[in-house]
Amino acid sequence: MRRITTSSRDTPLEEGLAPRADMAPRVAVAITTVVICGFFAVAVTYVLQAGYTPLSLAFCFVLLLLLLGLQLCHSFPSFVPRAVTRHRHWTLAAQTLLTYAPFAVYGAAWLGMPGFLAASSLLVLRTALGWLAFGTVLVTTGLVQFAVGYGMGELAYNCVSTVLTGLVVYGLSRLADLIREVQTAREELARLAITQERLRFARDLHDLLGYSLSTITLKCELTSRLVRLDPERAETEITEILQTARQALADVRAVASSYLHMSLRREIGSAESLLETIGIRTEIRVDVELSAGQVDTVLATVLREGITNVLQHSKAQHCVIEATGTGTHVRISVANDGVGAERSTLHAVDRRGGGSGLMNLITRVEALDGRLTAGVREDGWYQLAAEVPLPPGDCPPPAAAPDAAVLPEA
């Protein structure tokens, strides 16, 4: 027997896939961190080449570590406490101070730091203000280089270096965030796909077993009354019950295997036999022949739901089943007189009301760009109808005069 995996097994599976799913964001964060540390290492070489005293070098390393920490906080806000992220403007102000104040001591050796401030401005501030701050940092860097003794010859190099450092750090930091967001979106889509599949499975079970179990229940009740009165007919009913049960089992296996197909012609024959058995006078008017496919399955499902409603929710004495084609569309309707003398107009069914059966039909019919209507007609009959477009190449000929088969009351 095929075993269906239940939701209790989903958690271990998702836990087993979680490390693999988190790999891409972790790699992006690692690459960004390595690049930022590499830029800071270049700044360290500039300071070492300047020949400062050990005390000045030690103080410089402390400043560089502080700047590195602030830059990592701005690049990866999700990894720092919320108390820090809520005051990101203050950390940006601190980075600004640590970027420009050391020029008074280290001069040209500190020219690599404004690029990080430019990147942090884009990461922390709003878009327009961030780019304004980026341009301000670039202009300020040009002014600072004259203050530390550089001339026009180094202007282009320092400006390009600041722009590249800022854009690379900003781009990699945003890339890590985007990868994390994409990964989160993929996980949401996976969960949504699982949910949709569970809903599809539930719809199929409801549409299939609701009808079959209703048929089995009614025939069992009839058989229990016929055992003593008419043993031969009781035996016939038992045979039909077995056939219905076997068909229900086959349908469940088909749903589990995802190759479900229902035939409108077969369902009409089954409905005719069932309604005749329980004494409901039935008229069947069919002038369309459908090939096996999704349209055939959906219309057969609508018929099943209509017959189930006749059996469970009405006291019908007369039922009319119609299936007609117009060349581009096909329509099926199931009407019965079991709702009393109330008068109302038919209306399109929406998702705000109705039972799970109608909700399932809405989903199926709308998937084919069709329309489902249900309600009490002006003559007091309840009617469930669906109209769906036919796929190209599967258009039946227009309806001629439909034949009506009227079954006598049992």
Phi, psi and chi 1 to 4 in degrees:
 res  aa     phi    psi   chi1   chi2   chi3   chi4
   1 MET       -  139.6  178.5  179.6  -65.9      -
   2 ARG   -71.8  130.9 -179.1 -175.2  -59.5  -85.5
   3 ARG  -101.7  128.1 -167.9  175.3   81.0  171.9
   4 ILE   -92.1  127.6  -58.4  174.3      -      -
   5 THR   -70.5  129.6  -56.6      -      -      -
   6 THR   -98.0  173.6   61.1      -      -      -
   7 SER   -67.3  -19.6   59.1      -      -      -
   8 SER   -65.6  -17.2   62.0      -      -      -
   9 ARG   -95.1   -5.2  -63.1  176.4   59.9   87.3
  10 ASP   -70.1  -37.2  -67.6  -19.1      -      -
  11 THR   -63.3  -49.2  -58.9      -      -      -
  12 PRO   -60.2  -36.8  -22.9   33.2      -      -
  13 LEU   -64.4  -46.4  177.9   61.2      -      -
  14 GLU   -65.5  -36.6  -68.3  175.3   -1.3      -
  15 GLU   -65.4  -34.7  -69.9  177.7   -5.8      -
  16 GLY   -70.3  -29.6      -      -      -      -
  17 LEU   -89.0  -12.8  -65.1  177.6      -      -
  18 ALA   -60.7  -45.9      -      -      -      -
  19 PRO   -59.4  -39.2  -24.3   34.9      -      -
  20 ARG   -67.2  -37.5 -175.9  178.9  -58.5  175.4
  21 ALA   -67.4  -32.0      -      -      -      -
  22 ASP   -83.3   -3.5  -68.3  -18.9      -      -
  23 MET   -64.8  -44.3 -176.7   60.4   66.2      -
  24 ALA   -62.1  -48.5      -      -      -      -
  25 PRO   -60.7  -37.6  -24.0   34.3      -      -
  26 ARG   -66.0  -40.6  -69.2  177.8  179.9  177.5
  27 VAL   -64.3  -41.9  169.8      -      -      -
  28 ALA   -62.4  -42.8      -      -      -      -
  29 VAL   -63.8  -41.6  169.6      -      -      -
  30 ALA   -63.9  -42.8      -      -      -      -
  31 ILE   -64.1  -44.2  -68.4  174.7      -      -
  32 THR   -62.0  -42.4  -55.8      -      -      -
  33 THR   -62.5  -42.4  -56.9      -      -      -
  34 VAL   -63.0  -41.9  168.9      -      -      -
  35 VAL   -64.7  -44.3  170.9      -      -      -
  36 ILE   -61.9  -45.6  -67.1  174.8      -      -
  37 CYS   -63.1  -34.6  -68.4      -      -      -
  38 GLY   -64.5  -41.3      -      -      -      -
  39 PHE   -62.5  -41.2  -81.3  122.3      -      -
  40 PHE   -67.3  -33.6  -87.4   93.0      -      -
  41 ALA   -64.2  -37.2      -      -      -      -
  42 VAL   -62.3  -40.8  173.0      -      -      -
  43 ALA   -62.5  -36.1      -      -      -      -
  44 VAL   -64.0  -39.0  170.2      -      -      -
  45 THR   -64.1  -36.7   60.4      -      -      -
  46 TYR   -61.4  -41.5  -69.6  156.8      -      -
  47 VAL   -68.3  -40.7  174.7      -      -      -
  48 LEU   -65.0  -37.5  -68.3  175.6      -      -
  49 GLN   -70.7  -18.3  -68.1  174.4   -1.8      -
  50 ALA   -75.6  -15.9      -      -      -      -
  51 GLY    74.1   41.7      -      -      -      -
  52 TYR   -79.8  164.8  -67.5  102.7      -      -
  53 THR   -69.6  159.4   63.1      -      -      -
  54 PRO   -56.3  -37.6  -27.8   36.1      -      -
  55 LEU   -65.7  -41.7 -178.8   60.0      -      -
  56 SER   -65.9  -38.7  -63.7      -      -      -
  57 LEU   -65.0  -41.7  -70.6  176.1      -      -
  58 ALA   -61.3  -43.9      -      -      -      -
  59 PHE   -64.5  -37.3 -176.2   65.7      -      -
  60 CYS   -64.0  -41.8  177.6      -      -      -
  61 PHE   -64.2  -37.5  -69.5  152.1      -      -
  62 VAL   -62.9  -43.8  171.8      -      -      -
  63 LEU   -63.6  -40.8  -67.1  177.6      -      -
  64 LEU   -64.3  -38.7  -72.8  174.0      -      -
  65 LEU   -65.5  -39.4  -71.0  176.1      -      -
  66 LEU   -63.4  -44.5  -70.0  174.8      -      -
  67 LEU   -63.5  -39.2  -79.7  173.9      -      -
  68 LEU   -62.9  -43.7  176.9   60.4      -      -
  69 GLY   -62.0  -43.2      -      -      -      -
  70 LEU   -64.6  -40.6  -69.7  172.1      -      -
  71 GLN   -64.1  -41.0 -176.4   59.9   55.9      -
  72 LEU   -66.1  -34.8  -67.0  177.7      -      -
  73 CYS   -63.8  -39.1  -71.9      -      -      -
  74 HIS   -75.2  -33.5  -64.0  154.1      -      -
  75 SER   -77.3  -33.1  -64.6      -      -      -
  76 PHE  -129.0   69.9  -50.4  116.6      -      -
  77 PRO   -64.2  -23.7   22.7  -33.1      -      -
  78 SER   -72.3  -13.1   59.4      -      -      -
  79 PHE   -97.9   -0.4  -67.7   98.8      -      -
  80 VAL  -113.1  158.5  -62.0      -      -      -
  81 PRO   -60.9  152.7  -22.0   32.2      -      -
  82 ARG   -64.4  -29.8  -69.8 -172.3  177.1 -178.9
  83 ALA   -60.8  -29.5      -      -      -      -
  84 VAL   -80.4  -43.0  176.8      -      -      -
  85 THR   -66.9  -27.2   57.3      -      -      -
  86 ARG   -70.2  -17.5  -76.8 -161.6  -60.2  -94.1
  87 HIS  -118.0   41.3  -60.2   86.4      -      -
  88 ARG   -66.7  -27.7  -63.8 -178.2   71.2 -169.2
  89 HIS   -67.8  -33.8  -69.1   83.2      -      -
  90 TRP   -71.2  -37.9  -70.8  105.7      -      -
  91 THR   -67.5  -32.5   57.3      -      -      -
  92 LEU   -67.6  -39.5 -179.2   61.7      -      -
  93 ALA   -63.4  -39.1      -      -      -      -
  94 ALA   -64.3  -40.1      -      -      -      -
  95 GLN   -65.5  -37.0 -175.3  175.4    0.3      -
  96 THR   -61.3  -44.3  -57.4      -      -      -
  97 LEU   -63.3  -44.1  178.8   62.8      -      -
  98 LEU   -72.5  -16.5  -67.5  175.9      -      -
  99 THR   -80.7  -41.1  -62.6      -      -      -
 100 TYR  -100.1  -31.2  -70.5  109.0      -      -
 101 ALA   -61.8  -43.1      -      -      -      -
 102 PRO   -65.1  -11.4  -25.7   36.9      -      -
 103 PHE   -60.1  -28.0  -84.6  107.0      -      -
 104 ALA   -65.1  -24.2      -      -      -      -
 105 VAL  -105.0  -46.3  177.4      -      -      -
 106 TYR  -100.2   -9.1  -60.2  103.0      -      -
 107 GLY    57.0 -130.5      -      -      -      -
 108 ALA   -64.4  -22.6      -      -      -      -
 109 ALA   -66.5  -13.8      -      -      -      -
 110 TRP  -100.7    8.0 -154.8 -107.6      -      -
 111 LEU   -70.6   -9.6  -82.6  173.3      -      -
 112 GLY   -83.0   -9.5      -      -      -      -
 113 MET   -80.2  -33.5  -65.3  -59.7  104.6      -
 114 PRO   -58.6  -26.7  -27.0   36.1      -      -
 115 GLY   -61.2  -37.3      -      -      -      -
 116 PHE   -68.5  -37.5  -63.3  102.2      -      -
 117 LEU   -63.9  -38.5  179.2   60.8      -      -
 118 ALA   -62.2  -42.3      -      -      -      -
 119 ALA   -64.8  -42.6      -      -      -      -
 120 SER   -65.1  -33.3  -65.5      -      -      -
 121 SER   -61.7  -41.7  -60.7      -      -      -
 122 LEU   -69.8  -32.3  -64.8  177.0      -      -
 123 LEU   -77.8  -32.7  -67.6  170.2      -      -
 124 VAL   -95.5  -44.7  174.0      -      -      -
 125 LEU   -85.4  164.5  -58.4  175.7      -      -
 126 ARG   -64.5  164.0  -65.5  179.9  179.7  178.0
 127 THR   -54.5  -56.0  -56.0      -      -      -
 128 ALA   -64.7  -45.4      -      -      -      -
 129 LEU   -67.3  -34.7 -172.1   58.2      -      -
 130 GLY   -64.8  -44.0      -      -      -      -
 131 TRP   -69.4  -32.1  -75.2  107.6      -      -
 132 LEU   -64.1  -42.6  178.0   60.8      -      -
 133 ALA   -66.0  -36.4      -      -      -      -
 134 PHE   -59.7  -47.6 -172.7   95.7      -      -
 135 GLY   -64.5  -35.9      -      -      -      -
 136 THR   -64.2  -42.3  -58.0      -      -      -
 137 VAL   -61.4  -40.9  170.5      -      -      -
 138 LEU   -63.8  -44.9 -177.2   60.5      -      -
 139 VAL   -65.9  -41.6  172.1      -      -      -
 140 THR   -63.5  -36.8  -54.5      -      -      -
 141 THR   -63.1  -39.9  -57.7      -      -      -
 142 GLY   -63.0  -38.7      -      -      -      -
 143 LEU   -69.2  -38.7  -63.6  176.5      -      -
 144 VAL   -65.4  -35.6  167.5      -      -      -
 145 GLN   -65.6  -31.9   78.7  162.4    5.1      -
 146 PHE   -69.7  -34.5  -66.9  113.8      -      -
 147 ALA   -67.3  -30.1      -      -      -      -
 148 VAL   -92.5    3.9  -62.3      -      -      -
 149 GLY   105.4    1.5      -      -      -      -
 150 TYR   -82.4  153.5  -81.5    6.6      -      -
 151 GLY  -106.9 -164.4      -      -      -      -
 152 MET   -67.0  -24.7  -69.9  -64.3  -63.6      -
 153 GLY   -63.4  -32.3      -      -      -      -
 154 GLU   -93.6   -2.2  -68.0   82.2    7.4      -
 155 LEU   -62.1  -49.2  177.6   61.7      -      -
 156 ALA   -62.9  -43.0      -      -      -      -
 157 TYR   -61.1  -48.2  173.6   81.3      -      -
 158 ASN   -67.6  -38.9  -70.2  -35.0      -      -
 159 CYS   -65.5  -45.5  -71.1      -      -      -
 160 VAL   -63.6  -40.1  170.4      -      -      -
 161 SER   -61.8  -41.5  176.3      -      -      -
 162 THR   -65.7  -43.0  -58.7      -      -      -
 163 VAL   -63.5  -45.7  169.7      -      -      -
 164 LEU   -64.6  -43.4  -71.2  179.2      -      -
 165 THR   -60.7  -46.5  -59.2      -      -      -
 166 GLY   -63.0  -45.2      -      -      -      -
 167 LEU   -69.8  -39.1  -67.7  179.7      -      -
 168 VAL   -65.8  -46.8  168.4      -      -      -
 169 VAL   -65.3  -42.5  173.3      -      -      -
 170 TYR   -64.1  -45.9  168.0   73.0      -      -
 171 GLY   -62.4  -44.5      -      -      -      -
 172 LEU   -66.9  -37.7  -71.3  177.0      -      -
 173 SER   -65.0  -43.9  -59.7      -      -      -
 174 ARG   -68.7  -33.0  -73.3  -65.7  -61.8  136.9
 175 LEU   -62.5  -41.5  178.5   62.1      -      -
 176 ALA   -61.6  -41.5      -      -      -      -
 177 ASP   -64.5  -42.8  -69.4  -21.6      -      -
 178 LEU   -65.3  -39.9  -69.0  175.5      -      -
 179 ILE   -62.7  -40.1  -69.4  176.3      -      -
 180 ARG   -64.9  -41.1 -168.2  178.9  -62.3  107.5
 181 GLU   -66.0  -41.4  -67.2  173.4    4.9      -
 182 VAL   -63.9  -40.1  169.0      -      -      -
 183 GLN   -64.1  -41.1 -170.7   62.4   43.1      -
 184 THR   -62.9  -41.8  -58.5      -      -      -
 185 ALA   -63.6  -39.4      -      -      -      -
 186 ARG   -63.6  -40.7  -71.0 -179.0   60.3 -173.3
 187 GLU   -64.7  -39.8  -67.2  172.4   -1.6      -
 188 GLU   -64.1  -41.3  -70.7  -64.6  -28.3      -
 189 LEU   -64.5  -38.1  -71.4  174.6      -      -
 190 ALA   -64.2  -44.2      -      -      -      -
 191 ARG   -64.4  -38.0  -77.6 -168.2  -72.1  -91.6
 192 LEU   -65.0  -40.5 -179.8   60.9      -      -
 193 ALA   -63.3  -40.2      -      -      -      -
 194 ILE   -63.6  -43.1  -67.4  173.0      -      -
 195 THR   -63.0  -43.7  -58.3      -      -      -
 196 GLN   -62.4  -38.4  -68.1  -66.2  -27.1      -
 197 GLU   -67.7  -38.2 -178.0   62.2   18.4      -
 198 ARG   -64.9  -40.1  -72.2  171.2  177.0  167.1
 199 LEU   -64.3  -41.7  -70.2  175.1      -      -
 200 ARG   -61.0  -43.1 -177.4 -159.9   65.9   81.9
 201 PHE   -62.9  -42.3 -168.3   82.2      -      -
 202 ALA   -64.6  -41.1      -      -      -      -
 203 ARG   -61.7  -44.8  -74.3 -164.8  -59.7  -92.8
 204 ASP   -62.3  -43.9  -71.5  -16.0      -      -
 205 LEU   -63.2  -42.4  -73.9 -178.5      -      -
 206 HIS   -63.4  -47.8  175.8  -83.4      -      -
 207 ASP   -67.0  -34.3  -64.9  -22.4      -      -
 208 LEU   -82.5  -54.6  -66.9  170.6      -      -
 209 LEU   -75.8  -27.6  -65.1 -175.1      -      -
 210 GLY   -58.2  -46.6      -      -      -      -
 211 TYR   -69.1  -47.7  173.2   81.5      -      -
 212 SER   -64.0  -43.6  -60.4      -      -      -
 213 LEU   -69.0  -34.7  -66.5  179.2      -      -
 214 SER   -63.7  -42.2  -62.9      -      -      -
 215 THR   -62.3  -46.1  -58.3      -      -      -
 216 ILE   -62.4  -41.9  -68.3  172.2      -      -
 217 THR   -62.3  -47.9  -59.5      -      -      -
 218 LEU   -64.0  -42.8  -70.4  172.5      -      -
 219 LYS   -68.3  -34.2  -75.1 -175.7  173.2  -69.0
 220 CYS   -65.9  -41.0  -74.7      -      -      -
 221 GLU   -63.0  -41.2  -67.9  174.4   -7.5      -
 222 LEU   -65.9  -41.4  176.9   61.7      -      -
 223 THR   -64.2  -38.3  -56.9      -      -      -
 224 SER   -62.5  -28.2   66.4      -      -      -
 225 ARG   -84.7  -23.2  -65.9 -165.6  -64.1  -93.9
 226 LEU   -92.2   -9.6  -65.7  174.6      -      -
 227 VAL   -56.3  -43.5  168.2      -      -      -
 228 ARG   -90.4  -33.3  -66.5 -175.7  179.4   85.9
 229 LEU   -78.7  -41.4  -60.2  176.7      -      -
 230 ASP  -145.5   79.6 -168.7  -12.5      -      -
 231 PRO   -58.3  -36.0  -23.0   33.6      -      -
 232 GLU   -65.7  -44.7  -67.0 -176.4   -1.9      -
 233 ARG   -67.8  -34.1 -175.5  176.1  176.6 -175.0
 234 ALA   -61.6  -39.5      -      -      -      -
 235 GLU   -64.8  -39.6 -176.8  178.6   -7.1      -
 236 THR   -62.2  -43.2  -58.6      -      -      -
 237 GLU   -63.5  -39.2  -65.6  -63.2  -27.3      -
 238 ILE   -62.3  -39.8  -69.2  175.1      -      -
 239 THR   -61.8  -42.5  -58.6      -      -      -
 240 GLU   -66.8  -35.6  -66.2 -176.2    2.3      -
 241 ILE   -61.1  -43.4  -69.3  171.7      -      -
 242 LEU   -62.5  -41.3  -70.5  174.5      -      -
 243 GLN   -63.7  -42.3  -67.0  175.4  -11.3      -
 244 THR   -64.4  -40.9  -56.4      -      -      -
 245 ALA   -64.2  -41.4      -      -      -      -
 246 ARG   -64.0  -39.4  -68.6 -169.2 -177.8  100.2
 247 GLN   -65.3  -39.6 -177.8   60.8   44.9      -
 248 ALA   -62.4  -41.2      -      -      -      -
 249 LEU   -63.3  -41.8  178.9   59.7      -      -
 250 ALA   -64.2  -38.3      -      -      -      -
 251 ASP   -65.1  -41.3  -69.6  -21.0      -      -
 252 VAL   -63.0  -42.4  171.2      -      -      -
 253 ARG   -64.5  -36.3  -71.9  173.9  174.5  171.7
 254 ALA   -65.5  -41.1      -      -      -      -
 255 VAL   -62.2  -46.0  172.1      -      -      -
 256 ALA   -62.9  -29.6      -      -      -      -
 257 SER   -94.4   -1.6  -57.5      -      -      -
 258 SER    61.6   33.1  -63.5      -      -      -
 259 TYR  -127.8   38.7   55.3   81.6      -      -
 260 LEU   -65.9  132.6  173.1   65.6      -      -
 261 HIS  -143.4  132.7  170.3   67.4      -      -
 262 MET  -118.2  147.4  -63.6  167.4   60.2      -
 263 SER  -109.0  128.7  168.7      -      -      -
 264 LEU   -64.1  -42.7  179.2   60.5      -      -
 265 ARG   -59.8  -44.2  -79.5  -73.6 -177.3 -179.1
 266 ARG   -65.5  -40.6 -173.6 -177.6   65.3 -170.8
 267 GLU   -68.7  -34.2  -65.6  -57.5  -37.6      -
 268 ILE   -64.3  -43.1  -72.1  176.2      -      -
 269 GLY   -62.2  -40.5      -      -      -      -
 270 SER   -66.0  -42.9  177.3      -      -      -
 271 ALA   -64.2  -39.8      -      -      -      -
 272 GLU   -60.0  -46.0  177.4 -177.7   -5.9      -
 273 SER   -64.0  -41.8  173.9      -      -      -
 274 LEU   -67.0  -48.0  173.6   61.3      -      -
 275 LEU   -64.9  -36.1  -65.1  176.1      -      -
 276 GLU   -63.6  -39.4  178.4 -174.7    7.5      -
 277 THR   -63.1  -40.6  -61.2      -      -      -
 278 ILE   -92.4    5.6   62.0  177.9      -      -
 279 GLY    88.1   22.6      -      -      -      -
 280 ILE   -97.1  122.3  -63.4  178.1      -      -
 281 ARG   -68.0  129.6 -172.2  161.1   61.1   94.3
 282 THR  -126.2  136.0  -53.1      -      -      -
 283 GLU  -116.8  130.0  -65.0 -178.0   35.4      -
 284 ILE  -122.3  121.2  -61.7  177.1      -      -
 285 ARG  -124.8  108.4  -53.7 -178.2 -175.9  122.4
 286 VAL  -129.1  120.8  179.0      -      -      -
 287 ASP  -129.4   30.5   64.5   -8.1      -      -
 288 VAL  -138.0  142.3   61.8      -      -      -
 289 GLU  -123.9  118.0 -171.1   69.9   33.1      -
 290 LEU  -105.0  142.8  -63.0  174.1      -      -
 291 SER   -81.6  160.8   58.3      -      -      -
 292 ALA   -60.7  131.8      -      -      -      -
 293 GLY   169.8 -170.6      -      -      -      -
 294 GLN   -68.5  -38.1 -167.1  173.2    6.6      -
 295 VAL   -62.6  -44.6  171.8      -      -      -
 296 ASP   -59.7  -43.1 -165.4   21.6      -      -
 297 THR   -65.5  -43.6  -63.4      -      -      -
 298 VAL   -65.6  -44.0  169.6      -      -      -
 299 LEU   -66.3  -36.5  -65.1 -177.2      -      -
 300 ALA   -64.1  -36.5      -      -      -      -
 301 THR   -66.0  -41.3  -55.8      -      -      -
 302 VAL   -60.2  -42.4  173.2      -      -      -
 303 LEU   -62.2  -43.4  174.8   59.6      -      -
 304 ARG   -60.4  -45.4  -83.3 -158.9  173.7 -168.4
 305 GLU   -64.1  -39.5 -179.2   63.1   24.6      -
 306 GLY   -62.3  -43.8      -      -      -      -
 307 ILE   -67.9  -38.1  -61.4  -58.5      -      -
 308 THR   -60.6  -41.3  -59.3      -      -      -
 309 ASN   -64.7  -38.2  -69.6  -22.8      -      -
 310 VAL   -60.7  -40.9  170.9      -      -      -
 311 LEU   -75.5  -36.5  -60.4  177.4      -      -
 312 GLN  -100.0  -31.8  -66.1 -177.6  -18.5      -
 313 HIS  -119.4   17.0  -53.4  -54.3      -      -
 314 SER  -150.1  170.7   72.2      -      -      -
 315 LYS  -118.7   55.7  -61.3  178.5 -179.1  179.0
 316 ALA   -70.7  143.9      -      -      -      -
 317 GLN  -114.3  -15.5  -61.2  -62.6  -40.7      -
 318 HIS  -144.2  132.9 -171.8 -172.0      -      -
 319 CYS  -135.2  138.7  178.9      -      -      -
 320 VAL  -124.0  125.4  176.6      -      -      -
 321 ILE  -114.8  124.5  -58.8  171.9      -      -
 322 GLU  -128.6  138.8  -66.4 -178.3  -60.6      -
 323 ALA  -137.4  116.5      -      -      -      -
 324 THR  -131.6  152.0   58.4      -      -      -
 325 GLY  -120.4  145.5      -      -      -      -
 326 THR  -114.7    7.2   62.7      -      -      -
 327 GLY   102.3  -42.3      -      -      -      -
 328 THR  -117.1  -18.5   59.0      -      -      -
 329 HIS  -132.4  159.5  -71.5   70.7      -      -
 330 VAL  -130.7  141.6   62.4      -      -      -
 331 ARG  -130.8  138.8 -176.3  177.5 -173.9  -87.5
 332 ILE  -128.8  142.2 -174.7  171.4      -      -
 333 SER  -140.9  144.8   67.3      -      -      -
 334 VAL  -127.0  116.3 -178.3      -      -      -
 335 ALA  -124.1  145.6      -      -      -      -
 336 ASN  -146.7  160.5   70.5   86.7      -      -
 337 ASP  -101.1   25.3   61.5   -8.8      -      -
 338 GLY   -97.6   17.5      -      -      -      -
 339 VAL  -108.7    4.7  -64.8      -      -      -
 340 GLY    93.2 -162.7      -      -      -      -
 341 ALA   -98.0   11.7      -      -      -      -
 342 GLU   -61.7  146.5  -60.5  178.4    7.8      -
 343 ARG  -122.3  130.1  -67.8 -175.5  178.0  -86.6
 344 SER  -157.3  168.2  175.0      -      -      -
 345 THR  -100.1  153.3   56.4      -      -      -
 346 LEU   -65.6  149.3  -70.1  174.0      -      -
 347 HIS  -142.2  152.9   60.2  -83.3      -      -
 348 ALA   -68.8  136.9      -      -      -      -
 349 VAL   -82.8  132.6 -177.5      -      -      -
 350 ASP  -117.5 -173.7   56.7   28.0      -      -
 351 ARG   -91.1    6.5  -60.4  179.8 -176.4  -85.3
 352 ARG   -87.2  -12.3  -66.4  173.1  -66.1  180.0
 353 GLY  -150.9  176.1      -      -      -      -
 354 GLY    95.0  163.5      -      -      -      -
 355 GLY   -83.4 -175.6      -      -      -      -
 356 SER   -66.2  -29.4   59.7      -      -      -
 357 GLY   -62.4  -47.9      -      -      -      -
 358 LEU   -65.4  -37.7  -75.6  179.8      -      -
 359 MET   -62.2  -39.2  -64.6  -57.1  100.1      -
 360 ASN   -63.5  -42.4  -67.0  -15.8      -      -
 361 LEU   -64.9  -39.5  -66.8 -175.9      -      -
 362 ILE   -57.3  -47.1  -67.6  172.0      -      -
 363 THR   -60.3  -43.8  -58.2      -      -      -
 364 ARG   -68.5  -46.0  -67.3  175.2 -178.4  -86.2
 365 VAL   -69.0  -41.8  172.6      -      -      -
 366 GLU   -65.3  -28.2  -72.8 -177.9   -9.5      -
 367 ALA   -64.1  -23.1      -      -      -      -
 368 LEU  -102.3   14.4  -61.2  179.4      -      -
 369 ASP    61.6   34.2  -65.1  -33.3      -      -
 370 GLY  -101.5 -171.6      -      -      -      -
 371 ARG  -138.8  134.5 -177.4  170.8 -179.9  -95.2
 372 LEU  -115.0  131.3 -174.5   74.1      -      -
 373 THR  -125.2  149.2   57.9      -      -      -
 374 ALA  -154.9  146.9      -      -      -      -
 375 GLY   153.6 -177.7      -      -      -      -
 376 VAL   -94.8  126.1 -177.8      -      -      -
 377 ARG   -75.5  173.8  -57.4 -172.8  -47.8 -158.3
 378 GLU   -65.4  -24.5  -67.2 -176.8   -2.8      -
 379 ASP   -87.0    6.1   58.1    1.9      -      -
 380 GLY    89.1    1.9      -      -      -      -
 381 TRP   -88.7  143.5  -77.8   44.0      -      -
 382 TYR   -90.0  133.6 -179.1   86.4      -      -
 383 GLN  -132.0  132.7  177.6  175.2  -61.9      -
 384 LEU  -113.8  124.0  173.6   67.1      -      -
 385 ALA  -138.2  148.5      -      -      -      -
 386 ALA  -139.0  139.7      -      -      -      -
 387 GLU  -130.5  124.9 -176.7  174.1   -5.9      -
 388 VAL  -131.9  149.2  -62.8      -      -      -
 389 PRO   -73.9  147.9   25.7  -32.5      -      -
 390 LEU   -87.1  145.0  -73.6  165.8      -      -
 391 PRO   -67.1  155.0   23.7  -32.3      -      -
 392 PRO   -56.0  138.1  -23.0   32.9      -      -
 393 GLY    84.6    0.6      -      -      -      -
 394 ASP  -127.9   43.0 -167.9   17.4      -      -
 395 CYS   -98.1  115.5  -63.5      -      -      -
 396 PRO   -72.5  160.6   27.1  -32.6      -      -
 397 PRO   -66.9  153.0   23.5  -32.7      -      -
 398 PRO   -57.0  153.7  -21.9   32.5      -      -
 399 ALA   -68.0  135.8      -      -      -      -
 400 ALA   -93.8 -154.3      -      -      -      -
 401 ALA   -73.6  114.9      -      -      -      -
 402 PRO   -70.1  142.5   25.9  -32.7      -      -
 403 ASP   -85.9  140.3  -62.9  -30.0      -      -
 404 ALA  -116.3  126.7      -      -      -      -
 405 ALA  -107.6  111.3      -      -      -      -
 406 VAL  -102.8  121.1 -179.6      -      -      -
 407 LEU   -91.9  134.0  -58.4  177.8      -      -
 408 PRO   -68.8  154.0   25.8  -33.9      -      -
 409 GLU   -64.1  136.1 -109.6 -177.1  -87.4      -
 410 ALA   -76.7      -      -      -      -      -
